[in-house]
Amino acid sequence: MPRISKKQKAFFNLLDLVYFYEISHTLLSKHDSVYFYEFFLNLINHKLIEYKISDEKRNIYKHYLICALEIYLNNEKDEYEKMIKFLKKDIGMSEESYIKYCNVRADFSLEKLFSFIKEKKLDLDIFIKIFSEVFVEIKEAGYELDYIFNLTVRSFFFDFEKPSLNLYKKIIDYDFVGKNNETDIHFEEDDFLLRLSLLVEFELFRKYMKKIMTFIKLEKIELQFPSDNLSLEGRKQLKDKYFDIVETMFITAENFHKISLPIASKIGSENFNNFFIYSNDLLKRDVFFPGTKARWESMLGSYEILIFRCNGSKTAIYFEESNDTLTLSDQAKIILEDNGIEISARTLYLRYKELKKFYKKVKYYCYLIENTQNVLEWQSGDSSYYDMTIRFDPESVKLKPAHYQFYYESKNRKDKNTDKLIIDSKNIH
């Protein structure tokens, strides 16, 4: 079997990331949060039109506005008392000192984010005006701000339908995993690829800021020497930890561009590939759904079956014998065929059977987020919960019953119960 290249690994890992978040987004999207995101994203869209932002720049402005608002709205969650209650102990500073501490860190983070905005040649004055107006209107709207956890990630999944399938088709169409792909990327013609690339950039920025803020709190950094009896896996983890520290220390103002997506009306394939190879190396994210090209086609179909099951469908997943009824595997097969992917219903059924335990693990991730998102800081992200989810054994731990709901966005919502689609976690079986 030929060895997978760094480029192939980078793009399949990107697909894994999108697939994981698409599933968790579906399970996390309760009706209240959907109303918030509908209000939030429409508000930004209207402001961009009001300020006559060009079509070419609109999605770039939108992305960085969402990033900035995720950073700053974190300070508005009234998290001081929630954090003490969650930790069940005093955090060593008064509420006034804590708020001041958070504001300083938010301002510092925004200043760092502004370097991206300047590099992309956006008008910083107009950006700040739109940001300020949107911030005030969100505060006045009175929405529950627990929903802003991972705001940038979740906004992406509200804005684009079937992102995993969409990304897979881009990988094939642009031949990202081929040996000789030389297709230039025209971002002005591809909003999806632009926003996804910027999302990866923000995840790099998030990881960078988490380390920087950790160093700010430390007067010195102590490195542990590995003991003689430390396992190979333990040594690898220690080496990765020290590499992260050194990597962060050397990301300075002069080479901050290393984690910045190079944007132009046209970006060469080499620069585009190199950005994702570098980001994959720096994020060091363990793969949740490993897959090759052929395996991914069946995993995309398996997700369609999952959606049918979560929607409460009582239709059989698959029949061994010929039957007049379209099974869920048959319906998933048709969806893939409409997108140019030929695969048998039986293959989709077998893949779904294999992945059920992984979907239950994602349910556990949602369980963690649902119960603690109001005390998580923006720069911390979900990395610790993601690691816990990978190690979680759904067969050994039974979660408390949870009832997830998803509501499609209505074009003309007069009745807020319109377009309701129930997603019940007990249907993942």
Secondary structure, DSSP 8 states (H G I E B T S, - for coil): -----HHHHHHHHHHHHHHHHHHHHHHH--HHHHHHHHHHHHHHHHHHHHTT--HHHHHHHHHHHHHHHHHHHGGGS-HHHHHHHHHTS--SS-HHHHHHHHHHHHHHHHHHHHHHHHHTT--HHHHHHHHHHHHHHHHHHT--GGGGTTHHHHHHHHHSSSHHHHHHHHHHHTTTTSSS----B-GGG-HHHHHHHHHHHHHHHHHHHHHHHHHHH-SS-------TT--HHHHHHHHHHHHHHHHHHT--TTTGGGGS----SSB-HHHHHHHHHHHHHHH----SS---HHHHHHHHHHHHHHHHHHTT--S-S--SS--SS--HHHHHHHHHHHTT----HHHHHHHHHHHHHHHHHHHHHHHHHHHHGGG--TTTTTHHHHHHHHH--TTT------EEEEE---TT-SSTTTTEEEEEGGG--
